[in-house]
Amino acid sequence: MPPTGRREVNTPRVRAPQLKGRGWLNTNGQELSLADLRGKIVLLDFWTFCCINCLHVLDELRPLEDKYSDVLVTIGVHSPKFEHEKDPDALAQAVERYGVDHPVLDDPDLNMWQQYAAKAWPTLTVVDPEGYVVANMAGEGHAEGLSRLIDELVQVHTAKGTLRTSAGFHAVQNSDLTLLRFPGKALALPDGHFLVSDSTHQSVVELDGDNETLVRRFGTGKRGRKDGTEPEFSEPGGLCLLPPHTAEIAGYDVVVADTVNHLLRGLNLTTGEVTTVAGSGRQWRGTVDFEAHDSLVLDLSSPWDVAWYDDRVVIAMAGIHQLWWFDPIKRTAGMYAGTTVEALRDGPLHEVWMAQPSGLSVSPDQRKLWIADSESSAVRWIENGEMHTAAGQGLFDFGHVDGPADQALLQHPLGVLALADGSVLVADTYNGAVRRIADNRVSTVVDGLAEPSDLVLSADGDIVVVESGAHRLVRLGAGTLAAAGIDVTGVRHRTERPPTMLAAGAVELDLIFTPAPGQKLDESFGPSTRLEVSASPPELLLEGAGVTQSLRRRLILSKDIAAGVLQVTAQAATCDIDAEFPACHLTRQDWGVPIRVTGDGAVRLPLILRGMDAEAADGE
């Protein structure tokens, strides 16, 4: 939170106020005092766990705490902004969630905040070994300055004989072996499974359709940024499934917002391989520009969520209060909306103000991008190049109030889900509720949840909540949805095609391809044709799934599955005939064929892959 980047050195010798609060965490029950810490350099970190800048500082301090472990004691003074953050249990969970292993003083009424004259989250105060305040620093980005100051204090107080060296405090990590630990976001896969960012376990998890059974885990569990089939993450967040054609070209299926690494990672669901696709690994501290840049050179800042909108991946860049974009095919990225000013202002995308955007959802008709703008406790949307606010009033206006949208209040929402009936569901995180925005009104669908952080629509039409504080995914019951007036199906604005009647058992899939006039199949760079087949549900197809070069395939359909969809992708490579400089062409088509399995159905499924003439191909 602003302001950032300011250090004030105190010239008068000011005795540090005594440390008092509601209680301590990470001290094994011990209450610390400055008298106990005499002889140590003490770094007080005034923070609140909602604040992205505070989370950045936690990560900036880790190397300093390791380097100076024998002379430095860091104490987090938790001075909350939101009502929910005053809950001691919520604070204890946040300390575990974000891997805080130094002592934390609970300051729910901001008494320490006021005594140390803090003005912004975060604020850092340095106390020397004799108990005097020697520096105050507001904001983030002070690691280098702190290192120089600590070196100076070590030198001075070693010479004076007032420095005491000993081992520092190290908290015992929670040993609760839940399958998920503070999951952040989830993605419903076409096969009915769920992909979940298991944030505190530093991994991405695939769950079965029951949203409980582990299918596989991507990640070693170790915090890091290693690529490959044994990848490392650092508090991964949002997940975005790429369109099939884009995924095939890019070489991966899912984009993962690797939040604390300041990276985007690509996950190939077939091989399990993870690659870095955007971000240098450095935190962005540049100037605002809306140009395209090489995605691997560009610095990012705490990407929290990702969604496919406007023919690219849009990124909720929580760390700098903006939206960015990423093109997986061109491998470029850049700014999409926001000026980095942390506030609430609507208008053209390059002029808007945002406040820690943390959740994204695209409307089923693809026209609107909905945003959970968490620090302003607002829900906003983008349409036709402009941003609008559906509910929310500002950085310090929050609560749990239903009613007209311009009067309703939320509390730090982290997730949104746009439904086909035109309404939007909100993971109202710090209210522990799912809220609904419809017809310019806000209502509560269900409450009593433990920090819900995301909502997804499953392949079978259920609404699933990521209940982060309870370490699980839960489904909203049909009765809850009906009572709230939610129509999950809604109006989908698409043409429904009659199903193709096919027989159970053997069916011949025949792709008919004729090159355009003046072209021939080209095998200069390998096989000229490619056919990929899958089914939804997967059990529909007993044989015939996968990739081959032949455009003819024998399928075996299950007699136990009455209906489903065959997904077929075919492509053919051709080149010009009798041309001095022959051009190469790639013809590609995707089909989603709804079928019904019947006793008198057809045993052959012909599909036509049309070759384009050179002019049409060059124009695509």
N, C-alpha and C positions, 0 to 999 in steps of 0.2 A: 504494500500500500504506500502511496506517496506520503512524504517526500522521500527521495532516495539519494544516495551518494554524498551525504554531508557528514563531516567530522568536526566536532567542536572540542578543542583542547582547553581544559580548565586551568587557568593560571593560579587562582587562589587554591590553597589546600583545603579541600572539602572532605570532611569525614563521611564515609559511606553510611547511609541509614541501615539499621539492623534489618535482617531478613525475617519477615513475619508473614504468615499466610494461613490458609485453611489446612494445609497439609503438604507432605512431601511425597514425591514418587522417585523410584530408583535409588533409594538410600537405605534399603533394608530396614525401614522403620525409624531411622535416625533423623532427628531434627538438626539441621545444620545452622551454624551461626558464623558471622564474620570473625568472631574470636577464635572459633575452631579452625578457620581457614587462614589465620594470621601466618605470614611467611609464604603464602601462595599468591600467585597472580590470579585474580578472579575475574571471569568474563560473564557478565549478566546479559542474557539474551531475552529481551522482552518480546514475546511472540503470542500469536493466537493461531489455532490450528486450521482455521479457514483460509488463512492468508497465503497466497502463492509466494509472495516475497519472503515471508517467514520460512516457508519450506525450502526456498532457495538457500537461505542463510544456514539452515540446518546442514545442508550438503556442503556449503562452503567451509563450515567449521570443522567438519570431520578430519580433514588432513592436518589442521592446526592442533586439534585435540590429540592426534597420534604423535605429531612431531614434538609437542611440548607436554607430553603426558606426565612428566615428573615435576613440572613447575606450575602448570595451568589447571585450574578447575573451572569448567563451564557450568553455569547454572541457568537453566531455562526458567524464566519467570513468566508463567502463563497468565496473561491479562486479557480476558476474552472480550470479543466484540459482540458475538451473537448470544442470545439467551441459552441456546442449546450447549454452547461451549462452557457454560458455567457448571454443567453437570459433571461431578467428579468422575463418574463412570465413563462418560464420553471422553473426558480428558485422558483417562488411563488407556482407553482404546486408541486414542490418537497417538499417544506416546509409543505404543507398540506398533501401530500401523506405519509410522514414519521412522521407525528404527532409532528413536531417541534413547541413547544409553547414558547420558549424563543426568545429574540430579535435576528435578523439576519442582519448583515451588508453585503451588496452586494459589493464585491471586485473584479470586473471583470478583471481588469488589474494587479492583484496580488500586488498592492502597499502595502497593509497592510502585506501581506505574506512576502514581502521583508524587510519591516521595522522591523518586529518582527523576522527576520532571520529564518523563517520556512524552513525546508528542505524536509519534507515528509507529505503526507496526511495519517492520521490526525496528527496535532500537537496541544498540549494543552499548553497554557501559563497562569500562575497565576499572577495576579496583586494584591498587598496588599491594605488595606484601605487607605494608604498614597500615592498610585499611583506608586509604584515601582514594577518592575518585580522581582518575587521571585523564579520562577521555570518554566522550559520548559520540556515538556514530549512529545516524538514522539511515535506514534503508539497507540495501544489499551491495555486494561488490567490494567489501572491505578486507578481504582475506590478506592481500599483500600488505596493506597498511597495518593491519593487526600484527602480522608477522614481524614487521620492522619494529613496532612498538614493544612487542614482547621481548625481542632481542635486546632492545635498549633497557627495558626494565630488568631483565636477567643480569645484564652487565652492571647496572647501577647497584642493584640490591645484593649481588654477589660480593661486590666490593664493600658494601656497608655491613655485610654479614646478616642481612635481614631476609634472605631468600631460603626457603626450606624445600628440599627435594624429597619426593616419596611417590609411590604408586598412586595413580588417580582412581576415581570411582568408575566401576564398570557394572552396569545393570545386568542381571540374569535375564536372558530372553525368555519369552513365554514358551512353554513347552506343550501347549494345547495342540494336539495333532489333528486338527480338523482338516477335511479334504481341501477346502478353500480357506484362505485367510485374507479377510478384507478384500473380496473381489470388487473390481471397479466397474467394468463394463462387460456386456455380453452381446453375442451375435447369434441369431438363429440361422443355421445352415439349411440348405435345401433338402438334405436327407433327414431332417427332423432333429439332428443333434444340435448342441449349443457349444459355441466357443466362448470362453470366459477368460478375462484378464485377471489372473490370480495374483494380485498386486504385491502383497507382502511375501508371497512365496516366490516372487521374481520369475513368474512363468505364465504361459498361456495354456489353458486346459480345455480339452474337448470332453464334453459330457454327453451321455446318451439322452434320448428324448424324454426320459423321466426326470431330467435336470438334476440327477443325484449320482448316477453311476459313472465312474471314471472310464473313459475310452482310451485316452492317451494324454501325455503331458509334454509340452514343448518348453524346454528350459531345464537347466541343471538345478535350479533353486539357489544358485549363487549369484549375488549382485555383480553385474559386469556388462560387457557389450560385445561378447564374442559371437561371431556368426557361425554358420554350419549346422550340422545335425545335432550337436550338443550345445545349443545356444545359451547365452546369458542375457538377462534383461535387468532393468532397474526400475521397479514399480511401473510395469506396463499398464496402459489405460485403454483408450478407445480401439475398436476393431472395425474395419471396413472391408466387406466382401466386394472384390472387383467384378465388373461384368465379364462374362466368359471370354469374349474376344480380347478384351484388354488384358485379362489375366494370362491368356495364352502368349501374347506378345511379350508381356512384362516378365513372365517366368515365375510368377507367384500369384497366389489366390487372395490373400488377405494382407491388408496394411495394418500394422500394429503401431499405435502411438506409444513409443518407449519413453515415458514421460521424464524421468529423472536423468536419463542419458541424453535428453534433447535430440532424439533421433526418431525417424520413422523406419520400421523394419518390415520387410516382405516375408511372408510365411507361405511356403508351398505345402499345401495340405496332402499332396501325394507323397512327396519325399520327406517331409518334415524339416526341410532345410530352411534356415532363416538367413536373410541377407539384409545388410543396411542399404536403404534406398534413398534416404534423404537425411541431411544433417551432417555437420562436421564433428559433432560431439561437444562443441563449445556452445555456451549460452549466448544468445543474441544480445548485443549491446550496441547496435549500430544506429543508423539514421533511417527514417521512413522513406521507402521508394516502392513503387508498384510495378517494377520491371521484372522480367523473367530472369532467373539465375540457374546455374548448374545446381541441381538438388543436393549433390554430395559435398559441395563447397560451402553451401549456405549454412549459417548458424541458425538454430532454432531455440525456442524457449518454452520448456514444459508443455509440449503438445499433449492435450488431455483427451481429446476425442477426435474422430475422423468419420466422414460420411461422403458418399458418392453423390455429387450434385453439380450441375452445370458442366457435365462431361469431364469431371476431374475429381480428385479427392480434395475435399475442403477440411481444413484442420482448425480445431478450436485451440488457438495458441494462448493458453491461459496465462502463461508467464508474462506476456506483454499486452494482454487485453485486446487481441486482434483475432481475425480469421485469416488464415493463409490458404494457398492452394498448392497442389502437387500433381503433376502430369506423369503417370507411370511409364508412358510410352516415350515421350520426349525427354524424360528424366530432368525436368525443370520444375522450379517452385518459385513462389513469390507471395506477396501480400495480397489479400482479397478484400478485407474490410477492416476499418478501425485505424485510429491515429496513434495508438499506444496510450492515449489519455484514459485514465481509469475513472469513468463516470457513465452517465446514462444520457445519450443524445441520439435521436433518430435522424434519418435523412439518407442522402447518397452514400454509397458504401465507403468511399474514400474519406468521408468527413465524419462518420459516426464515432461515438464514444462507447466503449464497452467496459465491462468489469469482470474479468476472469471467466470468460466463456468456457463451460465445462461439459456441455452435452449438446449433441446434434441429432436431428431426425429430419428426414426428407418426407414430404407429403406423398401419398401414393400416386398422385397425378404428376409428381416431379416438379410442380410449380413453386413450392415454398420450401425453404430451409428453416426449420425451427431451432432455436438456440436457448439453452439454459444459461443465462448470464448470472452466474451464481453470486458474485459479491454484491451486485445490486438487487439481489433477490427478485430477479425479473425473468420473464419469458418473452422472447422476441422472435421475429421472423423476417426473412428476406424474400422479396418478390419483385421481379422486374427492376433489379438494380438498386433497390432501396430497402432500408431496414426500418421496421416498425416494432413497437412495444405492445404486447398483448396484455401483460399484467406486470406490475412492478413500478416502484416510485423513486428509488434512489439507493445510494450506498448505505444509508443509515435508517431506512424505512423498511421494517420487516415485522413479521408476526404470522399468526394463523387466523386469517379473516376471510370468510367466504362472502360472495355477493357480486355486485357489479365489478367488472374487471378493472375499472379505473379506480376502485376503492379497495379491492382485495389485497391481501398481503401474503407473501410467501417468506420462507426463511432458508436461504442458501440452497436453492435447488441445483442438483447436479445432472439430472437426466430429463429428457423429453421423448415422447413417442407420438408421432402424428398418425391419426387413424383415418380410415377410408370414409367415415361419416362426417369428416370435417373437424372433429374435435381433436384436442391435444391432451394427452396425459402427462403429468409432471411428477418426477421423483423429487418431492419436496423434502430434501434430505434432513435438514435440521429440525423440521417439524415431525419427522418420522411418519410421513403420510404420502399417499398418492392423491394428487389433486387433478381436477379436470377443468379445462377451459373450453367452453362451448357457448355460442350465441352471446358473446361478450359478458359471460358470467363465469365465476370460479366456484367450484364446489369440491368438497372432500369426498373421495371415493372410499378410502380406507385409511385408518391411522393406526398407531401402535406398532409401527415397523421400526427396525433398528437401522437408521441411516440408509434408506434406500438410495442407490446411486445411479440406477439405470432401469429402463423398461424396454422389453422387446416383445414383438409379436411372433409367436412360434409358427412353425410350418402348418400346424393343425388349427391355428386360429386362437390359441390361448394367449393371454397377456401374462408375461413372466416378469417378476420384479427381482432385480439384483439387490438383495437385502445385505448390504455390505457389513454392517455391524453385527449381523448374526451369521456371517460367513456362509451364505447359501443363496440359492435361487428359489423363489416361491411363486406359485401360480395364483392369480386372482380367480376366485370361484365364479361360476356362471351366475349365481345369485347376486354376488356383489356387483357384477357388471350390469345385470338387468336392473338392479335397484338404482344404479347410477344413470340409467338410460343410455348405456354405451352400446353402439352397434358396431361390432368389430368388422363385420362384412362390409357394411356401408355401400356406397355407390362407387364402383371401381372404375368407371369410365373406360371400359374396354369392350371389344366385340367378342362375344362368347362363340366359339366354334363348335359345331357338333362333333362328337368323338368319332374316330375311325374304328369300325368294328373289325377286330382281329380274332383269329382262333387261338385257343390255348394250345401250347406245344410249339412246334416248329413253324416259323414264319420267315420268309425270305425278304430281307431288306435290300432293295435294289436302287442304288443311286445312279441316275441316268445323266451323263455329262457329254455334251457335244461342244468341242471348242468353237469359238466364234470364227466366222469366215476369215481366212487368211492367217489362222493360228494353228498350232499343233501342240500336243502334250510335250513338256520339256522335262527331261530327267538329267539336265546338266549338273544340278546341285543335289541330286538324290532322287528318291521316288517322287513321281509327279502328282500323285493323289494321296489323300489322307482322309480317314473316316474315324470319327469318335462317337461312341454310343453309350448312353447311360439312361437310367430310368428313375422315376419318382412315383411311388416308393421304390427303393433299390430291389426289394424282394420280387417286384414284378418281373424282372429279367433274370431268369435262371442261368442262361448262357448268352453270350454275344456282347457283353459289355467290354469297353476298352477301346484301344486304338489299333487300327491296321492300315495298310496302304491300299488294300483292295476296296473298291466302292460297292462291293456286294458282300453281304454278311448274313449268316444264318443265326436267327434269334430263337431262343426258347422262352416262351411266355408262361408264367405260372398260372395254373388253373384255379389257384386259391385266391388270386387278387382280381377283383372284378373290374377295376378301372385304375388308370394312372396316366402318366405322361412319359413318352419317349423323347429324350433329348438327343438330337442328332446334329453333329457338326461335320461338314464335308468341305474339302478344298481341293483345287486342282491347279497345277502350275502349267502355264503355256507360254509359247514364244511365237513371234512372227515368222511366217514362212517367206522365203525368197526376198528378204529385205537386206539391204547392205549393212545396216546397223539394227539387227532385230531387237525389239523391246520384249521384256519379260512381263508376264501378267500373272496375278494370283486371284482366282475366283473362289469365293468362300460364302457359305450359307449356313445359318443356324436354324434348326426347326425345333419347336416344342410341340409334339404331336399328341393331343389328348386321345386316348384309346379306351375302348371298352372290350373286355374279353368275353366272347360269347361262343356258344357251341357251333353256330353257323357262320362265324366270322371269316374274313379273308385270310389266306395263307401267304399273301405277297403284299408288301408295302412298297410301292414305287414312289420315289421322290426325284424331282428334277433339279439338277444344279445347272443353272443357265450360264453359259459363257458370254462374256461381254465383248463387244468390239473394242478396238484399241482406243477410240475416242472416248467411249464411256469409261473404260478402265482408267485412263489417264486423268479423267475428271473426278474420280472418287477421292 
